[in-house]
Amino acid sequence: MQSDSCVISETAQIWKDLEKTFKEYDQSISFLIHINDCYNQAMTDSHFLAKLLDPRYKGNDLCGEETDKNMEHLLENYPDVMASIVNYKAKTGPFHQYMFVSEIMNSVSPIAWWH
C-alpha cells in the first residue's frame, strides 16, 4: 500500500481483504493456517479498535470474537468512553445517521470526522 498517509484502520482493512481473497481462491489448508497465524501476530487491540472507530469501516467485518475482544479492551482501558462508543455503533446520540453517508465518510479523514 502506497500513500502519503496511512491510518492504522486501513492496515486492518488490508488484512481483512487478504483474508477474504485467500479464502475465495481455495488455497491449501496449510497456507490458510499460515496466513491466519500471520494475521493473529500482526493484528493488535489497537488495530481492532481503529477498525471499529473508523467511520468508513465501523468494525463491520470483524468476527464476533474480535468485536467482543475489542469491546472488552475498551471497557478495561477506556471505560469513560464506552457510552459514546455504544451510541456510535448504534448511530444515536451525537452520532446521527447523516454523519454516516458514504460521500461524507469518504471525503474526510477519520480524524477529521471525529472532530
Buried (B, 14 or more C-beta within 10 A) or exposed (E): EEEEEEBBBBBBBEBBEEBEEBEEEEBEEEEBEEBEEEBEEEBEBEBBBBBBBBBBBBBEBBEEEBBEBBBEBBEEEEEEEEEEBEEBBEEEEEBEEEEBEEEEBEEBEBEEBEE
